[in-house]
Amino acid sequence: MSPELVGAIGIVILIVLLFMRIWLGAVMVLIGFLGFSYLTDIGSALVVVGRNPYSTFSQYSITAVPLFILMGSVVSYGGLAKDLFGTAYNWLGRLRGGLAVSAVAACTGFAAISGSSMATVASLGKMIVPEMKKYNYDEKLISGSIAAGATIGILIPPSMGFILYGILTEVSIGKLFMAGIIPGILQAVFYAITIFVMCRFNQRLGPPGLKTSLKVKVSSLKHTWGVLVLFLLVMGGIYMGIFTPTEAGAVGAFGAIIICLIGRRLNKQVLKSSFVETAQFTAMIGFLICGVFILMRFLAVSKLPFALSDIVAGLNVTPLVILIAIIVLYIILGCFLDVMTAIVLTSPIIFPVIFNLGFDPVWFGVIMVRMMEIGAITPPMGMNVFILAAVTDVPAGRIFRGVIPFVIADFLHVALLVAVPALSLFLPNSM
């Protein structure tokens, strides 16, 4: 068999094993080892498997993974999410649908210090849903705004999706972080407009809340100082070149601990839970990264990515048509795979195609992460939906119906990002 055919067979077997619910990291190591052995020899394959874990985890950029996870965990267990929602409600709650917009605003603020949509929906869901029910909000609007709003968590930096994409493709993580800021804010704006339009046509969906004085609104801002300081410290330091993304992760983790300590939110249980969660997520992501690098060695000797790039380049269609086809592929994959799995699985194959077509790799990183996150609220997987259903008493089916308007807003948002790449590239190009 030709090397390209061996590579294609390996990918097919990988997908089959994946749908049999075998661990992705283990599957990639197995396929990579067997494929590399077949195309070279078993001795070389054993060397790859033996050396790859060390060479992977000795990379300086890998250190950013546990540091940013620790920062998000400390903030989550420290209870800063509750303050964010309270402040947003004081400013927006009196508007029709304002409580739902406040939920989106809280999700946006929490995203700036979390880096994970799952952490955002778990932290805010169990707190916001009971509050919104008190004001007679429609249950579908409640769940839809939180499940969709939480997806902002992987677009606004620090983002674990961007870190993983940057490690796998060797694209600057700092530039990816900057590229996600404007699209993330725009996503929140699209969601807010969606809520206002829905409540405009059906006022019973989100009745207005209590009116608050200007004094109360201004006073509530003092509860958000920690989130603001942490975001400006991390992202300002990266943008101005004061420190690297990895160093920013260390500064952010230390800053989160100090902020929680000052606010008297830090105790032994918060630290223990944060460290345990950090270790668990780091081990999971580390196994994925190790597996994908072994798989990439196999794909490299099979020359499959290069063959696919040549095939795509030879098609008599415009690069935009190919990009749209890739976006549709990500919509389908997002319905079955979580964000991290999809990024790890597709980057080695899709990235060379995108690079050869002349698309900016930073801009495409934003599009990829954005498309994968849409899958977090669409059936049948919809991780955000099932997490929200687990932490509240809202059935998953009702949440899926509630996110439909927000998914429509997502597609409009992605279309804008594709049509105007400058929205993603303005900040990274100005670094």
Rosetta blueprint (number, residue, H / E / L):
1 M L
2 S L
3 P H
4 E H
5 L H
6 V H
7 G H
8 A H
9 I H
10 G H
11 I H
12 V H
13 I H
14 L H
15 I H
16 V H
17 L H
18 L H
19 F H
20 M L
21 R L
22 I L
23 W L
24 L H
25 G H
26 A H
27 V H
28 M H
29 V H
30 L H
31 I H
32 G H
33 F H
34 L H
35 G H
36 F H
37 S H
38 Y H
39 L H
40 T L
41 D L
42 I H
43 G H
44 S H
45 A H
46 L H
47 V H
48 V H
49 V H
50 G H
51 R H
52 N H
53 P H
54 Y H
55 S H
56 T H
57 F H
58 S L
59 Q L
60 Y H
61 S H
62 I H
63 T H
64 A H
65 V H
66 P H
67 L H
68 F H
69 I H
70 L H
71 M H
72 G H
73 S H
74 V H
75 V H
76 S H
77 Y H
78 G L
79 G L
80 L H
81 A H
82 K H
83 D H
84 L H
85 F H
86 G H
87 T H
88 A H
89 Y H
90 N H
91 W H
92 L H
93 G L
94 R L
95 L L
96 R L
97 G L
98 G H
99 L H
100 A H
101 V H
102 S H
103 A H
104 V H
105 A H
106 A H
107 C H
108 T H
109 G H
110 F H
111 A H
112 A H
113 I H
114 S H
115 G L
116 S L
117 S H
118 M H
119 A H
120 T H
121 V H
122 A H
123 S H
124 L H
125 G H
126 K H
127 M H
128 I H
129 V H
130 P H
131 E H
132 M H
133 K H
134 K H
135 Y L
136 N L
137 Y L
138 D L
139 E H
140 K H
141 L H
142 I H
143 S H
144 G H
145 S H
146 I H
147 A H
148 A H
149 G H
150 A H
151 T H
152 I H
153 G H
154 I H
155 L L
156 I L
157 P L
158 P L
159 S L
160 M H
161 G H
162 F H
163 I H
164 L H
165 Y H
166 G H
167 I H
168 L H
169 T H
170 E L
171 V L
172 S L
173 I H
174 G H
175 K H
176 L H
177 F H
178 M H
179 A H
180 G H
181 I H
182 I H
183 P H
184 G H
185 I H
186 L H
187 Q H
188 A H
189 V H
190 F H
191 Y H
192 A H
193 I H
194 T H
195 I H
196 F H
197 V H
198 M H
199 C H
200 R H
201 F H
202 N L
203 Q L
204 R L
205 L L
206 G L
207 P L
208 P L
209 G L
210 L L
211 K L
212 T L
213 S L
214 L H
215 K H
216 V H
217 K H
218 V H
219 S H
220 S H
221 L H
222 K H
223 H H
224 T H
225 W H
226 G H
227 V H
228 L H
229 V H
230 L H
231 F H
232 L H
233 L H
234 V H
235 M H
236 G H
237 G H
238 I H
239 Y H
240 M L
241 G L
242 I L
243 F L
244 T L
245 P H
246 T H
247 E H
248 A H
249 G H
250 A H
251 V H
252 G H
253 A H
254 F H
255 G H
256 A H
257 I H
258 I H
259 I H
260 C H
261 L H
262 I H
263 G L
264 R L
265 R L
266 L L
267 N L
268 K H
269 Q H
270 V H
271 L H
272 K H
273 S H
274 S H
275 F H
276 V H
277 E H
278 T H
279 A H
280 Q H
281 F H
282 T H
283 A H
284 M H
285 I H
286 G H
287 F H
288 L H
289 I H
290 C H
291 G H
292 V H
293 F H
294 I H
295 L H
296 M H
297 R H
298 F H
299 L H
300 A H
301 V H
302 S H
303 K L
304 L H
305 P H
306 F H
307 A H
308 L H
309 S H
310 D H
311 I H
312 V H
313 A H
314 G H
315 L L
316 N L
317 V L
318 T L
319 P H
320 L H
321 V H
322 I H
323 L H
324 I H
325 A H
326 I H
327 I H
328 V H
329 L H
330 Y H
331 I H
332 I H
333 L H
334 G H
335 C L
336 F L
337 L L
338 D L
339 V H
340 M H
341 T H
342 A H
343 I H
344 V H
345 L H
346 T H
347 S H
348 P H
349 I H
350 I H
351 F H
352 P H
353 V H
354 I H
355 F H
356 N H
357 L L
358 G L
359 F L
360 D L
361 P H
362 V H
363 W H
364 F H
365 G H
366 V H
367 I H
368 M H
369 V H
370 R H
371 M H
372 M H
373 E H
374 I H
375 G H
376 A H
377 I H
378 T L
379 P L
380 P L
381 M L
382 G L
383 M H
384 N H
385 V H
386 F H
387 I H
388 L H
389 A H
390 A H
391 V H
392 T L
393 D L
394 V L
395 P L
396 A H
397 G H
398 R H
399 I H
400 F H
401 R H
402 G H
403 V L
404 I H
405 P H
406 F H
407 V H
408 I H
409 A H
410 D H
411 F H
412 L H
413 H H
414 V H
415 A H
416 L H
417 L H
418 V H
419 A H
420 V L
421 P L
422 A H
423 L H
424 S H
425 L H
426 F H
427 L H
428 P H
429 N H
430 S L
431 M L
